Amino acid sequence: MSQKNVSLPVLLGTPRKDRQSENVAKWVLGKMNEREEISTHLFDVRDFDLPNDHYGMEIKDQFPEWRDAIIGADGLVIVTPEYNHGYPGVMKSVLDLLLPEYIHKAVAFVSVSAGVWGGTRVIEACVPMVRELGLAVTFSDLNFPQVQNKFDEEGKLLDDAYNRRIVGFLDELVWMSRTLKWGRENLSSKFHE
């Protein structure tokens, strides 16, 4: 297929200084850009100037690039570190800016952890949250345990096994995104009227 027929933005979910997940997000984005059927763009929670006193769907028009990207998206990749078995609060705040725009779209998780479990618990914490947003979770995750050992100082991946793992991860995401896109376009639903 020569046309880019699925739009899959990537959300980097932490604003922390010296974040290891930035190398992961950039590597995933690069791999997605190599696939001719995928159109993608990196969104970084650092770039969202969220107010301290009010946020949610009421202010989504203050973030038109994010809103419009998700409206046009067929799915989403979330790159998230695990913080104390959970996800970063700012990532949740960014996701909460929208709601109907996510319904019946695929989401895939790339988890990052300094520990040996690779962020599996953050994905477990995220699944009920994104389900409430209307997103459909893929069954293929990509986990980066002990992420501090996976990239060199220039951000180059050191473990070649990930080049094989990401193929199945993206294949599943593209399949689910295409399937759900077909459903949104061809099947009636109270969410797509």
C-alpha positions as CSV (number, residue, x, y, z in Angstrom):
1,M,0.0,0.0,0.0
2,S,1.5,3.3,-1.0
3,Q,-0.9,5.8,0.7
4,K,-0.8,6.7,4.3
5,N,-4.2,5.4,5.3
6,V,-4.0,5.4,9.1
7,S,-3.3,8.4,11.2
8,L,-1.6,7.4,14.5
9,P,-0.3,10.3,16.7
10,V,2.1,9.5,19.5
11,L,1.8,11.0,23.0
12,L,4.9,11.3,25.2
13,G,3.3,11.2,28.6
14,T,5.8,12.7,31.1
15,P,7.4,16.2,31.5
16,R,10.1,15.0,33.9
17,K,13.7,16.3,33.5
18,D,16.1,13.7,32.1
19,R,13.2,11.5,31.1
20,Q,14.3,8.2,29.6
21,S,11.0,7.9,27.8
22,E,12.0,10.6,25.3
23,N,14.5,8.3,23.6
24,V,11.8,5.6,23.4
25,A,9.2,8.0,22.0
26,K,11.6,9.3,19.3
27,W,12.6,5.7,18.4
28,V,8.9,4.6,18.1
29,L,8.1,7.6,16.0
30,G,11.0,6.9,13.7
31,K,9.8,3.3,13.2
32,M,6.3,4.5,12.5
33,N,7.6,6.9,9.9
34,E,9.2,4.0,8.1
35,R,5.8,2.5,7.5
36,E,4.2,3.9,4.4
37,E,0.7,3.2,5.6
38,I,1.1,5.3,8.8
39,S,0.9,9.0,9.2
40,T,2.1,10.2,12.6
41,H,3.1,13.2,14.8
42,L,4.7,13.4,18.2
43,F,2.9,15.2,21.0
44,D,4.7,15.9,24.2
45,V,2.9,16.7,27.4
46,R,5.6,19.4,28.1
47,D,4.0,21.4,25.3
48,F,0.6,21.6,26.9
49,D,0.3,24.7,29.1
50,L,-2.5,23.4,31.2
51,P,-4.1,25.8,33.7
52,N,-3.8,25.0,37.4
53,D,-7.4,25.8,38.2
54,H,-9.4,24.3,35.4
55,Y,-9.0,21.6,32.8
56,G,-11.0,19.1,30.9
57,M,-13.1,19.1,27.8
58,E,-14.2,22.7,28.5
59,I,-10.8,24.0,27.5
60,K,-10.0,21.7,24.5
61,D,-10.2,24.5,22.1
62,Q,-7.1,26.0,23.7
63,F,-5.2,23.0,22.2
64,P,-6.4,23.0,18.6
65,E,-3.5,21.0,17.2
66,W,-4.1,18.1,19.7
67,R,-7.9,18.3,19.2
68,D,-7.7,18.3,15.5
69,A,-5.1,15.5,15.4
70,I,-7.3,13.2,17.5
71,I,-10.4,14.1,15.5
72,G,-8.5,13.0,12.4
73,A,-6.7,10.1,14.1
74,D,-7.5,6.4,13.6
75,G,-5.6,5.4,16.8
76,L,-3.1,6.6,19.3
77,V,0.2,5.4,20.7
78,I,0.9,6.4,24.3
79,V,4.5,6.3,25.6
80,T,4.3,6.3,29.4
81,P,6.7,5.7,32.2
82,E,5.6,3.9,35.3
83,Y,5.6,6.0,38.4
84,N,4.8,4.0,41.6
85,H,2.7,1.5,39.6
86,G,0.7,4.3,38.0
87,Y,0.8,6.8,35.1
88,P,1.8,10.5,35.2
89,G,-0.9,12.9,36.2
90,V,-0.1,15.4,33.5
91,M,-0.7,12.7,30.9
92,K,-4.1,12.0,32.3
93,S,-4.9,15.7,32.3
94,V,-3.9,15.9,28.6
95,L,-6.0,12.9,27.7
96,D,-9.0,14.4,29.7
97,L,-9.0,17.4,27.3
98,L,-11.1,15.3,24.9
99,L,-13.7,12.5,25.0
100,P,-16.0,11.9,22.0
101,E,-13.0,12.4,19.8
102,Y,-11.5,9.1,21.1
103,I,-14.5,6.8,20.7
104,H,-14.0,3.7,18.7
105,K,-10.3,4.3,18.0
106,A,-7.4,2.1,18.8
107,V,-4.7,2.8,21.4
108,A,-1.4,1.0,22.0
109,F,0.9,1.4,24.9
110,V,4.7,1.7,25.1
111,S,5.8,1.5,28.7
112,V,9.0,2.6,30.2
113,S,10.5,1.6,33.5
114,A,13.9,1.7,35.3
115,G,12.9,-1.6,36.9
116,V,12.8,-5.2,35.6
117,W,9.0,-5.3,35.0
118,G,9.2,-2.8,32.1
119,G,6.1,-0.8,33.0
120,T,3.6,-3.6,32.9
121,R,1.8,-2.1,35.9
122,V,1.4,1.3,34.3
123,I,-0.4,-0.4,31.4
124,E,-2.7,-2.2,33.8
125,A,-3.5,1.1,35.4
126,C,-4.1,2.8,32.0
127,V,-6.4,0.2,30.5
128,P,-9.6,1.1,32.5
129,M,-8.9,4.8,32.1
130,V,-8.6,4.7,28.3
131,R,-11.5,2.3,28.1
132,E,-13.7,5.0,29.8
133,L,-12.5,7.4,27.1
134,G,-13.8,5.1,24.5
135,L,-10.5,3.8,23.2
136,A,-10.0,0.2,22.2
137,V,-6.7,-1.3,23.6
138,T,-4.5,-3.5,21.4
139,F,-3.3,-6.7,22.9
140,S,0.3,-6.0,21.9
141,D,2.3,-3.8,24.2
142,L,5.9,-2.7,23.9
143,N,7.8,-2.7,27.2
144,F,11.1,-1.1,28.0
145,P,12.4,-2.5,31.3
146,Q,15.6,-1.1,32.7
147,V,15.3,1.6,30.0
148,Q,18.5,3.3,31.2
149,N,20.4,0.4,29.6
150,K,18.6,0.4,26.3
151,F,19.9,3.6,24.6
152,D,23.3,5.2,24.3
153,E,24.1,8.9,25.2
154,E,23.0,10.0,21.7
155,G,19.6,8.2,22.0
156,K,20.6,5.2,19.7
157,L,18.9,1.9,20.6
158,L,21.3,-0.7,21.8
159,D,19.0,-3.7,21.9
160,D,18.2,-5.0,18.4
161,A,15.4,-7.2,19.6
162,Y,13.2,-4.2,19.7
163,N,13.4,-3.8,15.9
164,R,11.7,-7.2,15.7
165,R,9.2,-6.6,18.5
166,I,7.9,-3.3,17.1
167,V,6.8,-5.0,13.8
168,G,4.1,-7.0,15.5
169,F,3.2,-4.1,17.8
170,L,2.6,-1.8,14.8
171,D,1.0,-4.6,12.7
172,E,-1.7,-5.1,15.4
173,L,-2.2,-1.3,15.9
174,V,-2.6,-0.8,12.1
175,W,-5.1,-3.7,11.8
176,M,-7.2,-2.5,14.8
177,S,-7.1,1.1,13.5
178,R,-8.2,0.1,10.0
179,T,-10.9,-2.2,11.4
180,L,-12.3,0.5,13.8
181,K,-12.1,3.1,11.0
182,W,-14.2,0.9,8.7
183,G,-16.7,0.5,11.5
184,R,-16.9,4.2,12.2
185,E,-17.5,4.9,8.5
186,N,-19.8,2.0,7.7
187,L,-21.8,1.0,10.8
188,S,-24.3,3.1,12.6
189,S,-23.6,4.1,16.2
190,K,-25.1,6.7,18.6
191,F,-21.5,7.9,19.0
192,H,-21.0,8.6,15.2
193,E,-24.2,10.4,14.1
